[in-house]
Amino acid sequence: MDETSIQRFSKPDQILHVAAELSRAARWQNDQEIFSACLGRALELVGSIKQDPKWEDNPELLASLKEIIENVSVGKGSVEE
């Protein structure tokens, strides 16, 4: 899915796409390669969503979501927390 593809979805659906990647990451925590790929994809999606004009009124939510994903990816937490 490219940057413009995710922007075609509603805001709740966009967040669900990110949540799906985080769910995959939780499932694959014992396989570092897949785990990291899922977190990377979640970050890519957040970056693409951030470019969507629909989010101009609420950038804080995306910034918080990005920070959470980054913290998990560097070992400061668990996807399940």
C-alpha positions in Angstrom: 0.0 0.0 0.0 1.5 3.3 -1.0 1.1 6.7 0.7 -2.0 7.7 -1.3 -3.7 4.4 -0.9 -3.9 4.6 2.9 -5.3 8.1 2.5 -8.3 6.8 0.7 -9.6 5.2 3.9 -11.5 6.9 6.7 -9.5 7.9 9.9 -10.8 4.9 11.9 -9.9 2.5 9.1 -6.4 4.1 8.8 -5.9 3.5 12.5 -7.1 -0.1 12.1 -4.5 -0.7 9.5 -1.8 0.4 12.0 -3.4 -1.7 14.7 -3.3 -4.7 12.4 0.5 -4.3 12.0 0.9 -4.0 15.7 -1.2 -7.1 16.2 1.1 -9.0 13.8 4.1 -7.7 15.7 2.6 -8.9 19.0 2.1 -12.4 17.4 5.7 -12.5 16.2 7.6 -11.1 19.2 9.7 -14.3 19.2 10.9 -13.7 15.7 12.9 -10.5 15.7 13.0 -10.1 11.9 9.2 -10.4 11.4 8.6 -8.4 14.6 10.7 -5.5 13.3 9.2 -5.6 9.9 5.7 -5.3 11.4 6.7 -2.3 13.5 8.5 -0.8 10.6 5.4 -1.1 8.5 3.3 0.4 11.3 5.6 3.4 11.3 5.4 3.7 7.6 1.6 3.8 7.8 1.7 6.4 10.5 4.0 8.5 8.3 1.7 8.2 5.4 -1.4 8.9 7.5 0.3 12.0 8.8 0.4 13.5 5.3 -3.4 13.0 5.0 -5.3 16.3 5.3 -8.0 14.6 7.3 -5.6 14.5 10.3 -4.8 18.3 10.3 -7.1 18.7 13.2 -5.6 16.0 15.4 -1.9 15.5 14.8 -1.2 14.8 18.4 -2.8 11.3 18.2 -0.5 10.3 15.3 2.5 11.8 17.1 1.7 9.7 20.2 1.1 6.6 18.2 4.4 7.0 16.4 6.2 7.5 19.8 4.7 4.4 21.2 5.7 2.3 18.2 9.3 3.7 18.3 9.5 3.0 22.0 8.5 -0.6 21.4 10.9 -1.0 18.5 13.9 0.0 20.7 12.8 -2.2 23.5 11.2 0.2 25.9 8.0 -1.7 26.0 5.9 -4.5 24.6 3.3 -4.4 21.9 0.9 -6.0 24.4 1.2 -3.2 27.0 
